[in-house]
């Protein structure tokens, strides 16, 4: 090897790279080895001993020193060698020129420190576990961010939430019916036992009781209690006892708006947001009323009104602080705070245990009310005794007569107040009826007595099955229906026998014929159908005579024979084929003779009779159509209610009131009151004369209504029986009360086709059934009890009928009065069964003496105490044939007995 060749020095560490960069950062004035020591592009000069090439001692340090330098504010620099240095321009790993000159190299520039991030996590200058431990700034920022986010979400949810409408079930109500005296009768309907009352009808004591017990800040808070909600959620999460909303507003939302009693987080969240909305937008008084109206108080009572009735039988507005405190107590849970107890639900909920719990809570609430200054100390001192609570009542039912009463009231609600069936079904109505419970019970007792004593379907299945009774009683002065009997049981026999049944009223219709004759008069037979009304003759019931002959040929007003649709003559018979001579209309009513009133109806005009019946109070649609003669004998079928109301018109001096059963209706604070619509149907003269004639039917010993007498009371009435004993009636009245009783046989099994009214021969072990039998006896028993205690009031004396003249109809010719040769007293003026058409003797020209004298004239109707007059028989000789007698169970009169036109008897 050449001597000129230099021996290479030992390998030395490079002078550039990271170490140089760190040393440069630590000692800014020191530079790398001069460039001329190393050739361009050669490796940097090696460090060696200080004496070898004059180089400085190598500095110590590493990355940690560089980072510390950066923290102290130093900046990493590249090598300061300049563009011609040994490490090339820029030096360092990332600087230009490393070992190869201009390329990258490990100059003194080193790594640049990174900037801190906004969210410094993981932490950029920490290692190990500290790198993952967030700083207090990070924790605080994260917390605030989460809170802000939650608030934003809550605000967004709040802004989007809408207050739900009231839940249907939360406001569902039933209808409450009350007796005339204000006592509760029954609650009906598909809704809950609830009657919503307005805020103004909720006493302050009740409001304050629940505020003191449940939510003292009710009037000031926003409607929610976050701590209470948190407690509820926590308890549910850990499986502990659940708890409801802690504020009244939250409970109102749960009951009224959500109608959701579930204890779930979802429901709680919904409740929270809706409660906040309600608290800000719904008036507090509305929230309070809604809460108290929807809460459950036990005993099937929803709402404060139902609760007040269930526990104390008073209206909510009449609650005192002591009662309010108890109702606030049961809101905590009726199962354990109702003093009556619920041992069937929980053996711990005995009456004794519940009373003890309720007493403590009741006393505590009163104390809290005093502390909250809702009541004074003096008032608190008044309530030291636990309030008296009535026993729970059985659940409402519509059995017995209650169902018929409710059905009648419901019809009245629709007709009188325009409340539709759909509206009634939604409930919420408080219906105050006119029904008198005592009178209803007395009518039921009177009818059941007759049934028990006489009707025996097992013993007499052919005659005593399907027997039905009905009845209605109406105040004469007002039209109030005070009592009715609809049948044995409304849950078994559905159609009310007091309402329309199809049973025809028979001779109880005759008073309307008489009233029409007094009001409109009979037509002049010599004039045409278009004759002037002034040509009509008003007849007097005592002085006018009509032919009472059996099998009488009925004629039109002009004398022409009336023919039926088959061209046959109409021949009218009387009951038991009794035949009378010309008799007064009074006596014809007393004996319920048919032929006189059928002919009278034809003379007056069936249209006028119909008008009189409607004016008295019968419904026109209950009357048969057409102008058949039998119309005057009661072929129509008005209800017992309407018949009692129509007779009441006569008792009320001709003033007509429609029968009604609802005095007032209350719903949502609005009240509808019955408005009387009185109409003048007849003049007082007509009404008093009809009453006087009907009074004779009862007072006269020969009258068909004599069994209806009430000792010490003036009674007027009329019996009625239809052909073949298919129905029997008695309708009568005192000055204060009008009552109709009906009886018939009809199978009420609606599944059977072709059902018809059945004959009552043999029913009740009686040969025949007439109005004078069972109906009269029931009427007397009921009315005797019903009017007991009422003032004794007589009927007014009959007034003179203006323009009334004697009228002679049906072939009863007017006699020519002549003096009698030898006046002879007579014991009886009863008609014979076959009287002559005209009197056989002539009476004196002057009036005969009044009763007590020895002679009678056919013009002296009341001679010898006979309200019917002489009836045309001679006064000088006794009757030539036997007088018809009254059956003890039958009213005299006539039925058809199969003859044309003879369809109806009294």
Helices and strands as residue ranges (DSSP letters): H 17-26, G 35-37, H 63-71, G 128-132, H 136-160, H 168-171, E 175-178, E 184-188, G 199-201, H 204-214, H 226-237, H 248-252, I 253-258, H 265-281, H 284-294, H 304-312, G 316-318, H 321-330, H 334-337, H 351-371, H 377-382, H 402-417, H 421-426, E 430-433, H 437-454, H 461-464, E 467-475, E 481-485, G 506-509, H 510-519, G 533-535, E 538-539, E 545-547, E 552-553, E 571-572, G 575-577, E 582-584, H 585-591, H 594-604, H 606-616, G 620-622, G 629-633, H 640-651, E 655-656, E 662-667, E 670-673, E 679-680, H 684-699, G 706-708, E 716-722, G 723-725, E 727-733, E 737-745, G 763-765, I 771-775, H 776-786, E 804-805, E 808-809, G 863-865, E 904-905
